[in-house]
């Protein structure tokens, strides 16, 4: 049963019991509630919640954070219902006064999808949103990421070891003997830890069917910055409420499901750019949220921000039997392609918002069966594509040309069944058996196109209509398996109308409150452009945490929004004359070779860009945040004035890495000789004990 609604209720209404604590805002959310208040000079605060059968339950101290003179609490693990939050001042070890909010409405998460098949409930939470009995909660911050500990069962005899760091704890879970549900709660901006596996958090549960893990962010600013999350040999996993950016792991995916996973739910996350890989189609990073050789999966209510390759699905499964996945209520916000790009799987794709997509929406290959239901497409160039047929080989032309077109895949086709989808703006779409089709948004006579051979999707007038076995892909003669009408396979759900879906997606997709990092796209440019948005990339590279404020960015300016003022972020707006022409173009939307085996996005790569792709006329040096690292324009040396730097990357303005040949000592400093580097703008990303830092310089 679906519980998601279009708006939150009761935000900003309070009963003030004592003027010493002044609540600024409070609201119920999805299985959580939050409040913010100004400091009154107290030593600390206690927070309690009441409602849904609970009375004055004290929340964990880690959920109460201080941002300058402001405090915030996020209470998670609440079942649907009405609640109040009480904030009590503590002075000298005693509570002195308190303030209680008015009733706040908490709604349940939408748990539709294949991940909840066969009675499974992925993660450390129950189906009602509360923690499972005996669950272990570990709070992870930038300062505790390497030091958190947990005693984990290591063998059949019940022997426990004390495991250290969040990755160390997961490594111990890999033994498969620990059945305690685990909830890893991330707070704030967290950069690479010391124990990542090739730059990723690795969730490998040793194929255990009784281990349950949730990885979640607290509040609206929880951020995975510089590393990815990889899942394999795992069941019963949930990942939610995280912002993922600047990933530079060996795999290169923000989140990647590899082999032997079942019952995985990834929802309400923000997916931003990763670092560029070595292939031309990895300039925005590799996959945002990919899935291979895994079944009973749900990806829902995620927000994809201009990702190049959003959702690769399938790789070398070799069979169309037994692989099931659901994509629903995701916001494909000016992302380019793979929404999803499907091999082999049975995929239910419904109620997603395709919002200005430069290359294509969903694509079907290699015998996959894709049910596209009640999605909303706004200026999506090719809403649905089937490999080597339809718009894939016509590409808005008048003759079938698989040699010069067919850039989507070159693989044998699958089949897309389409029902109740809405399309507007500029798009091209060929329905099965139609005498007319839509060319750049206008209905056009079919002409010489045989729409029973060259079609993008088989459109039905009733959700329960089946695709006949006589309908086959042009390449491979593959048929649709009608999984969506098989009651032994399909789950219970209720689809929104496409218009309702957009409202729900806008209200709920991504992190709580839409996250702390917001970007306003220029639709006149970004709807059709698949280039890196350099200002967006710069802002992500400069992100160090929001200090509790919402960072609002747009293509025309980069500002920080706060209740008191808006100030320019010079580190993000420096060199704002850079244009999208400085990015290496990707003329090939898809190639099967590059998607088969993604190359490492962390390997050192020389900058490969022509003189026309460089930005000139920018000041010789971008002021660094400190003298830890600075660029000496006279010697063309990057000078490292501290031994505290444990990691150093240099990235060109086009996103490609610079090969750092080595460091040499000059007096008390270490230097990187960049005299052979081409002229242009570069970003330096370095890690110290203070965290991940960035600076930018221009070489003439």
Order of alpha helices (4+ residues) and beta strands (2+ residues): beta-beta-beta-beta-beta-beta-beta-beta-beta-beta-beta-beta-beta-alpha-beta-beta-beta-beta-beta-beta-beta-beta-beta-beta-beta-beta-beta-beta-beta-beta-beta-beta-beta-beta-beta-beta-beta-beta-alpha-beta-beta-beta-beta-beta-alpha-beta-alpha-alpha-beta-beta-beta-alpha-alpha-beta-beta-beta-beta-beta-beta-beta
